[in-house]
């Protein structure tokens, strides 16, 4: 199975928008802007289950984001037993998984329950999200 290189769907709980860092806010606005060259605007589809959202994006293309927030400054998903397994599956299908800046599978765990922000899905979409995170790296959460 191969994930599409790009997609038309972004999955994020926009109810926490005011608590997201600037890079995530700007990426969401980018996804919502109309641009015929990049097939935007993208469709927002958030089921509320990482597995279901990621499965849909694996088949149709897209990105799932679970960023840091002011309430969860280290992220919410656990690196070892949530993010790593999903990242492994998506990478085997040709996708990407990052913490917004670094590849998930390259992160060295410091503790068994370590948490991490999570950006996963079609490689082109994850790359664009990472560009926004890099450009707006000041963490104003």
ROBA-150971 format. One record per atom (N, C-alpha, C): residue in one letter; x, y, z. Coordinates in steps of 0.001 Angstrom, whole numbers, plus 500000, padded with zeros to 6 digits. Example, Ala and Ser with C-alpha at 12.3 -4.5 7.8 and 13.67 -1.06 7.14 Angstrom:
REM ROBA-150971
A513190494310507800;A512300495500507800;A513200496700507800;S512850497750507080;S513670498940507140;S512900500030507870;
***
This chain:
REM ROBA-150971
X500847498826500000;X500000500000500000;X500893501238500000;X500518502234499224;X501258503494499134;X500332504655499468;X500789505539500334;X500039506743500637;X500245507726499478;X499209508458499066;X499416509475498033;X500430510527498499;X501222511051497576;X502250512047497908;X501634513325498457;X500402513606498075;X499710514804498525;X498260514427498790;X497518515314499363;X496116515050499642;X495320516337499647;X494061516208499983;X493163517365500029;X492502517514501397;X493028516780502388;X492402516756503709;X493434517051504798;X493028517898505752;X493844518066506949;X492973517735508154;X493573517057509133;X492846516598510318;X493504517179511550;X492766518009512246;X493254518619513485;X492039519094514273;X492103519053515581;X491010519536516403;X491099521059516485;X490403521727515580;X490472523185515494;X489816523888516678;X489174523137517544;X488609523717518760;X489678524294519682;X490921523832519512;X492039524320520326;X492887525352519580;X492359525890518494;X493111526796517628;X493840527904518410;X493169528536519342;X493787529655520074;X494978529213520915;X495093527915521178;X496183527393522000;X497341526835521176;X497219526844519830;X498261526297518964;X499407527287518785;X500618526787518496;X501726527681518164;X501470528351516800;X502174529444516549;X501970530226515325;X502135529402514052;X503110528498514015;X503336527688512819;X502126526849512457;X501463526283513448;X500270525469513207;X499120526359512751;X498940527505513404;X497874528432513005;X498050528867511552;X499276529195511177;X499536529647509806;X499371528503508804;X499718527287509186;X499504526147508295;X498010525921508087;X497205526035509132;X495753525875508989;X495206526922508029;X495630528162508180;X495178529227507270;X495604528922505834;X496825528405505670;X497310527994504346;X496382526928503759;X495997525952504563;X495105524880504105;X493745525414503678;X493302526507504291;X491977527068504022;X491963528056502858;X493147528526502446;X493223529506501349;X492954528843500009;X492296529582499135;X492047529066497793;X493279529281496921;X493706528217496251;X494834528279495320;X494695527111494342;X494229527381493125;X494014526307492149;X495284525520491813;X496458526143491914;X497713525435491597;X497994524306492584;X497562524457493821;X497825523435494839;X496541522722495285;X495465522882494508;X494173522247494825;X493628522639496194;X493935523844496621;X493389524322497890;X492159525162497604;X491253525278498537;X491377524922499944;X491257523420500155;X491908522962501225;X491792521574501623;X490548521423502492;X490096520217502611;X488928519905503417;X489363519536504831;X488701520100505817;X488978519757507207;X488119518562507586;X488767517477507990;X488062516256508388;X488717515718509652;X488101515961510779;X488647515500512048;X487636514584512706;X487951513304512792;X487071512315513392;X487223512319514911;X488421512591515390;X488680512562516826;X489384511289517253;X489680510433516309;X490422509202516569;X491638509209515647;X492826509231516222;X494046509285515406;X494082508129514408;X493740506932514841;X493803505761513963;X492854505936512774;X491624506371513021;X490655506542511935;X491082507666510989;X491518508802511538;X491964509918510696;X493174509517509860;X494130508847510471;X495352508446509762;X495037507374508721;X494122506472509023;X493717505447508051;X493122506102506803;X492219507067506995;X491625507786505860;X492713508469505038;X493645509123505719;X494719509826505013;X495672508853504330;X495855507681504887;X496683506654504257;X496079506252502910;X494781506137502849;X494106505724501615;X493968506878500626;X493521508050501094;X493191509167500204;X494233510276500159;X495193510249501061;X496145511352501165;X495637512373502158;X496544513041502821;X496177514061503787;X497188514114504921;X496901514964505893;X497782515135507048;X496944515137508318;X497477514501509358;X496882514500510691;X497859515225511601;X497345516159512383;X498207516954513260;X497661516931514685;X498548516625515617;X498234516739517043;X499378517552517643;X499272518882517588;X500393519735517994;X500464519963519501;X501484520683519900;X501539521156521278;X500439522200521449;X500037522411522679;X499102523478523021;X499583524100524317;X498943525176524707;X499332525789525977;X499031524851527150;X498021523977527015;X497706523018528070;X498644521812528044;X499169521477526875;X500059520322526701;X501316520772525950;X502213521479526621;X503373522069525948;X504383521061525413;X504254519796525786;X505154518767525254;X504422517866524257;X503157518173523972;X502351517316523120;X501495516413523979;X500624515658523315;X499719514795524072;X499928513314523774;X500247512982522533;X500428511573522183;X501754511063522720;X501750509800523172;X502966509205523707;X503868508747522565;X505138509078522657;X506122508770521617;X506264507275521392;X506497506519522442;X506871505116522280;X505709504249521813;X504544504389522422;X503488503429522103;X502291504020521364;X502345505263520942;X501318505823520059;X501959506357518774;X502866507308518916;X503444507959517736;X504379507059516935;X505281506344517617;X506234505487516890;X505557504412516036;X504599503655516567;X503975502631515724;X503256503208514501;X502536504315514701;X501839504941513576;X502835505499512564;X503913506102513048;X504948506636512157;X505575505517511338;X505834504390511959;X506434503258511258;X505532502793510117;X504250502635510392;X503301502178509367;X503239503174508208;X503104504450508519;X502987505472507469;X504275505564506654;X505421505490507306;X506683505546506556;X506842504333505639;X506377503168506070;X506440501981505216;X505593502175503960;X504568503012504053;X503692503296502917;X504163504506502111;X505320505076502481;X505858506218501736;X505503507577502296;X504878507615503465;X504515508888504086;X505586509378505034;X505255510418505768;X506191511010506727;X505493511240508058;X506311511258509123;X505825511550510469;X506895512343511196;X506514513518511699;X507459514377512407;X506819514923513681;X507649515590514464;X507131516333515612;X506917517796515215;X506934518041513931;X506835519393513387;X508168519846512836;X509240519284513376;X510590519644512948;X511452518417512660;X511353517402513523;X512213516220513405;X511386514965513162;X511991514021512462;X511363512732512177;X511059512012513500;X509833511529513639;X509405510846514867;X510312509669515202;X510637508845514201;X511426507645514475;X512886507944514804;X513299509199514687;X514652509603515074;X514704510170516489;X513565510383517110;X513547510954518463;X513979509907519477;X514905510276520338;X515382509395521404;X514478509554522620;X513808508495523040;X512933508602524209;X513729508881525481;X513228509799526276;X513845510103527565;X513101509403528704;X511843509030528445;X511064508314529456;X510005507469528754;X509497506489529456;X508538505552528873;X507245506246528430;X506832507282529147;X505580507974528833;X505806509326528155;X506973509525527573;X507291510799526911;X506241511137525869;X505861512392525839;X504855512862524882;X505526513666523780;X504815513793522652;X505384514510521516;X504281515118520672;X504556516268520036;X503636516737518994;X503730515767517816;X502725515765516935;X502657514722515917;X502068515273514616;X502835515173513539;X502420515568512194;X502659514346511314;X501624513792510706;X501777512523509986;X500873512485508764;X501403511901507676;X500568511733506498;X501336511799505199;X500685512365504191;X501280512489502863;X502564513310502950;X503648512837502307;X504943513493502492;X504970514961502080;X504303515320501006;X504328516728500582;X503623517621501593;X502535517146502159;X501798517947503145;X502576518069504452;X503212516989504884;X504017517037506113;X505201517978505906;X505799517961504714;X506915518874504425;X506474520335504504;X505313520649503947;X504815522028503993;X504536522431505439;X503902521548506212;X503640521851507624;X504950522088508374;X505969521279508085;X507278521441508737;X507920522771508362;X507721523205507113;X508237524523506707;X507596525628507536;X506288525542507754;X505600526536508587;X506118526488510021;X506339525286510540;X506837525159511912;X508249525722512034;X509091525477511041;X510454525997511053;X510458527514510943;X509654528027510021;X509613529476509793;X509074530239511005;X508150529624511711;X507512530283512863;X507850529525514147;X509140529233514302;X509615528360515391;X509493528972516778;X509255530260516883;X509063530801518227;X507781530214518769;X507865529562519876;X506725528856520441;X505888529820521272;X504915530456520607;X504004531366521295;X502729530611521612;X502806529750522577;X501627528940522922;X500939529531524118;
***
